């Protein structure tokens, strides 16, 4: 990816990390002849984060119901931390995968 491609897609790449709605907006904005591979990379990272968020939410709910340890709810912050890291990478024009889940399925 060249620098011009990254600069052109920087805003949409950052938006892809701002909740699932931001990911959807970035996805539909990055279609057809406007397709930007920098944005596509960050959309893929954001999708991984939101899937992780769903899995963690379900797992934490079940574990809290079984164990009664409400402190497990702090695990729900992990996807948000990863989203911030991804947005920081996008802002810095880096196409680096987010830690732990960034290379899954890709």
N, C-alpha and C positions, 0 to 999 in steps of 0.2 A: 504494500500500500504506500502510495506516495503522500507527501505532506498536504498537497492540495485536496486530495480525497478525504483525508482526516479532518482538515479544517472545515470542509463543506458539510461533513456529517456530525460535527462536534455537538451541536445543540440537540439533535435527535438522539444521539447516542446517550447523552446525559438524561434526556426525558425518558428514555426506555427504562431507567432505574427508578423513576418516580411512580411508585405503585404499579399494579397490574394495568390500570387504565393508561398510564404513560407508555407501558410496553406495547399495548394495543395501538395507541396513536402512532408510535414510532414505526410499528410494523406496517400499518396501512399507508403511512407517509413515505415509506421506503419501497414502493412497488413500481413496476414497469421500468420506464426509461430513467427514472430518478434513483434507481437502486444504487446504494452506496455500500461497499463491502465493510467499511469501518462501522457503519450503523448496524449492518446485519450481524457482525460479530458481537456487538454489545447487546443487541436484542436477544441473541442466543444465550448470552450470559445471564441476562435479566430473567429469561424464561426459566433457566435452571434454578435461579434464586427463588422465584415464586412457586415452583414445584416443591423445592425444599421447604418453603414456608408452610405449604399445605401439609406435607408429610410430618413436619415437626409439630404443627398444631394438633393434628390427630393423635400423634404419639404422646405428646404432653398431656392431652386431655385424658387419654386412656391411663397413662401412668399415674396421674393425679387421682383419678377415680379408684385405682387399685391400691396405691400406697398412701394417699392422703397427704403427700409431701407437696405443698403448694409452691415451694421454692423452685420446683421444676419449671414453673411458668417462665422463669428467666431465660430458658432456652429459646423462647419465641423471639428474642432479640437478635439471635444469630443471623437470620436472613436480612434484617435491616442493616446490620453491620456490614455484611457482604455487599448489599446494595450501595452503601456509602462508599465502600472501597471501589466498586465498579464505576460509580459516578466520578470518583476522583481519577481513576485511570482514563476514563473518557475525556475528562476535562484536561488531562495532561497529554492527550492524544496518544495514549498507549493502548495497544491491542493485546493486553495481558489477561489471561484467564483469572477469575477470582479464585481465592484459595479453596482447596478441598474439592469443590464441585465443578470448577471451571472447565475441566477437561472431560467430564463424564459425557458420553454419547457423542463426542465430537471428534 
